[in-house]
Amino acid sequence: MTSTTAASSGSSTTSSSATATCTTAIPDKNGYVPPDSCNAAFDYYPSLAAAVVFSIVFGVLTIAHLAQGISYRKKFTWVIIMGALWETAAFILRAIDTRHQQSDTIEFISQILLLLAPLWVNAFDYMVLGRLVYFFLPEQSLAKVRATRFSVIFVWLDVVSFLVQATGGIMVSGTNIPAHTLTLGKNIYMAGIGLQQFFIVCFLALAITFHRRVLYLDHQGVLASNGKPGWRRLLYTLYASLLLISTRIIYRLVEYSGGFTSSNPIPTHEAYMYCLDALPMALALFIMSLSHPGQTLVGPDSEFPKLSRREKKAAKRARKEEKKERYVMKKLDRNPASESSMGSREWLAVPGNEMGYKGVGGVEDV
């Protein structure tokens, strides 16, 4: 993500063929080139050891989530597996990039994966709460939204944030990026992670609503009678995961809002990225492995029902009829005089008679 500027003089690793915008440098024994070199990928001396360590950490977490998803037979865990896999790939490529710091392709792919991987973990959190609602609440809905639809809504909001961040991330990834493109890409990416954080806050409000509702059911003994007492551990893990993702978002907002100038120390110090991006995401994956949803969501209602297309259409028609019936009943409740008038004058055919009417007392001859 380096935007090179003109170099006024050479050094021992810089050749005499300097251009107007950058210098042609000879990499040192570790592959390092100065930030003002052509196609320089880093604004600092990157650590190969740190990249390798986090490659291993995320690789182990990927294997752990894959094994747990298979063991607990939770198909929806493919989402968090993708997040862990993208983080692993990002740091493997970063380790390679530390030794090939003028490779535009490696830097570009590594940066995109690093910027977008947390969105998979975020989407998984949304899916987990939807299943908690479906599993623990008798009404299987939250804030009048069905658990199945609840998950879909927030996952699609996450997709919107993903697309915005991807657009900005693509624009700021790579080397020798024009200043106006860098600024535009930075602003778009900031808008994307701002959206992500806004959705997280809305989601957190719903998680707290679920928390209050499930506490009430727990105190009433409903959950114990249903054999579903163990909700706390997974819900608190969900809170922690959202906090870690928010930490990473705030870090990126601060980094990008300061711009890519010498007055902003964040882009020029690698430690910030490892402490405030890589570490929080590794912890989010780790705690979700320790308190895996498969340990809590066990038995009936632990997964959303799988309906055929015909069953989905029938269920949709039934919901429409139910909604229409509620609307009519609500209207009649608001106007009881109208209901009485309608009841006393409702004409109908009566067996054995040509016509009859149903009064307040029932069916009578004309």
N, C-alpha and C positions, 0 to 999 in steps of 0.2 A: 504494500500500500504506500509505496514511496513515490513522491512527486519530486523529481530531481530538479535542481536549480543550477545556475551557472557556477562553475568553480573558477576562482580567480588564479589559483596556482596549483601546480602538481605536487606529488609526493613521491616517496620511494616506490610506491605501488601503482603510480599513475603514469601512463605513457604520455608522450608529447602530443599525441593526436587528440587534443581536447576539442569538443564541439562547442557550439554556442550554448547548449543547454546542459551538457553533462560531460564527464571525463571518461575516457576508456581506461579501466583499471585492470591490473593483474591480480587475481585472487591470491590471498596468502595460503599457507598450508592447510588451513581449515576451510577454505572456500570463501572467506570474508572479503567483501569489497566495501569501501567507504560509501556512505549514503548518497554522496553527490556523483557516484559512478553511474554510467549508463545501465539501465535495467536493474539497479540495486533493489533487492526485495525488502531490506530491513533498514531502519533508522538507528540501529544499535548492533552490537556484536551478539548474535543469537547463540543460545545455549543448546548444543546438541544433546547433552545429558538430560536436560529438562524435557525436551521434546520426546526423547526415548522413554523416559520414566512415565510420562502421561500417555504415551502410546500403549505402554504395557498396562497401565491402570485402566484405561478405557477398554482395552482389549479384554481384560479379565472380566470387567463389568458386562461387556457384551455377551461373553460366553455364559456368565452367571444368569443373566436375564433370559437368554435363549434356553438354557437348561431348565430354568424355573417355569417358563412359559409352556414348555413341552411336558414337564412333570405335573404341573397343576392343570394342564389342558385349558389354558386361557388364550384363545386365539387373538384377542384384542391386544395382547402384550407385544405383538409385532411392532406396534407404534414406538414403544420405548426402546425396543431392540434396534430400530432404525436410528433413533437418537444416539444411542451408545455407539453404533457402527459408524455413524457420520463423525462423531468426535474422534473415534479411533483412527479413521482414515485421515482426518484433518491433521492429527499430530504425527502420523507416519509420514505424510507428505511434508510436514513442517521439518521433521528430522532430516529428510532428504534435501529439503530446501536450504538448510543451514550449510550444506556442503556444495550447493549449486545455486548461489544467491542471485544469479542473473538469469535464471530460468523463469520466464514470465508465466508459462503454463502451470508449473508446479505451484507457484505462489498464488496464482489466481484460484485454482481449485481448492487449495488448502484454506484460503481465506473465506471462500464462499461456504465451505462445509463448516468452518468454525463459527461463522456468523449465524448460520441457519439451523444448526443441529439442536439448539435448545428449544426450538419450536416444537419438535417432536415430543420432547419430555413434557412440555406445557400441554400439548394436545392429550397426552396420556393422562395427565392430572384431571382434565375435563372429563375424560371417559370413566375414570375411576369414581368420581363423585356421582355421575349418572347411575352407575351400577350400585353404589351405596344406597342411593335413594330408592332404586328398584328393589333392593334386597331387604332393607330395614324398615321402610315406611309402608304401612298397610295400604295407603292410598296410592303408592307408587308414583307420586308426583311431588313437585316442589314449586311453591308460588304459582299454583294452578297450571304448571307445565309438566306434562308427562315425562317420566325419566328418560324414555327412549328419545323423545324429541329434544329434551334438555341437552343431552350429549351432542346430538347432531348440530344444534344451534351453535354451541361454543366451539366445536371442532371447525365448523365453517368460518366462524370469526377468526379462528387461529389461521385458517387457510388464507383469509384476506390479509392478515398481518404478514404471513409468510410471503405472499406475492409482492407486497410493498417492500418488505425488507430485502427480498431477492433482487428486486429492481435496483434499489440503492446499493446493495452489496456488490452487484456486478459492476456498477459504475465506479466504485471506489477500490475494487480489487485489481491487482496488476501493477505494472510499473510505468513510469513516464506518462502519467495521466495529466491532461491539461487542467489548469487550476479551476476553470469554470465548471468542468465536468466533475472534478473532485468535490467542489462545493455543492453542486446540485445533487450528486449521489449521496453525499453526507446528509443533506437535509431530508432526502427521501427515506434514507435508512433510519434516521432519527424519528421521522413520522411513523415509520413501521413499528419500531420498538416502543414508541409512545402509545400507539394503538394497542400493542400487546399488553402493556402495563395497565391501560385503561380496562381492557377486557378482564385482566386478572383481578382488578379491584372489584368489578361487577360480580365476577365469579366468587370472590371471597365473601361478598355479602350474602350470596346464596348458600355458600358452605356454612356460614354462621347460622343462617336460617335453618339449615338441615341439622346443625349441631343442637340448636335449641329444641327442635322438634324431637330429635332422637333422645335427648336428655329427659324430656317429658315422658316419652314412652318407656324409657328405662326405669324412671321413678315409679311409674304405674305398674311395672312388672310385665308389660306387654312383650317386650323383647325376650325376657327370660322364659316366658310361657311358650314363645315361638321357637325357642332354642337358638336365639340370635343375640347373645349378650356382648360379643367381642367387637365392637365398632370403634372404640377409642384409639387403639394403636394405629390403625390405618388412617383414620381421620387426622390425627396429629402428625402423622408422616406426610399427609397431603399438605397440611399447613406449612410444615418445614420445607417441603419441596417448592411451594409457591414463594416462600421467603428467599430461598436460595436463587431461584430464577429471577426474582425482583432485584436482588443484590447485583446480579450480572447485568440486568437491564439498566439499572442506575449507573453502574460503572460505564457502560457503553454510551449512555446519554451524556455523562460528564466528559468522556473522552472526545466524542464527536462535537459537542457544543463548544469545546475549547479550540477547535480547528487544528490543522496540521502545521502549526508554526512553532518556532523555537520557544515561544512563551508558554506553550502547553507541554509539560514534561511527560504526560501519560504515553503518547505514541512513541516516545524515544526511550522508554524504559520497559523492558520486557517483563519485569517482575509484576507489574500491574496486571498484565493479561493473565499470567498464571495464577495470581492470588485472587483476582476478582472475576475471572471468567472460567478458566479451566477447573480450578479447585471447587467453586460452588456447584458446577455442573457434575463433577465427579461425585461430590457428596450427595447431590440430589438423586443420582442413579444408585448410589450405594445404599442410602436409607430406604429407597423404594424396593431394593432387593432384600434388605433385612426384614422389612414389613411388607412383603409381597402381597398383592391383592388376593392371590390364590390361597393364602393362609386364612383369610377372613371370609371371602365369598365362596362358600362351600354349600353344595346341595341345591334344592329347588330355589328358583328366582335368583340364583347367583349369576346368571347370564340373561341377556335380553332374549325374548322368544324369537325363534326363526320361523317366519311365516312365508307361505308361498304367495305368489302374486295375487291369486284368487282370494286367499285368506286376507291379504292386506286390503284389497278392494272391499270385501265384505265388512271388515272392521271399520273402514273409512265410512261406508254407508251407515253402519250402526251408530257411529259417533255423530254423524250428521242428523240422523233421526232423533238421537238422544238430545242433541243441542236444540233441535226444532221443538221437541216436546218441552224442554225446560223453558224455552222462550215463550211458548203458549201458556204454560202454567204461571210463569211470572206475570204475564199480561193479565191473566184472569185474576191473579191475586191482587193486582193493583186496582182492578175494576170489578168487585164482587157483584155489584148491581147488574152489570152486563151479563155475568155468568148466570144469575138467577133468571133474567129475562130470556136468555137463550135456552135455558133448561126447560122453561115453561112453554116454549113455542117451537120446540124442535120436532118437525113432522117426520114421520117414518112409516114404512109399510108394515102392516100387522097381519100375520097369518090368519086367514078366515075372514078378514075384513078388507075392504078396498083401501082404506086409509085409516090412519090413527095418529095420535100425537102423544108424545111423552111429556106429561106434566111433572110437577114436583113429586107427585106420589107414584109415578110410574106410567105404564101404557094404558090408555083408556080408549073406548070406542068413540067414534065421532058422533 
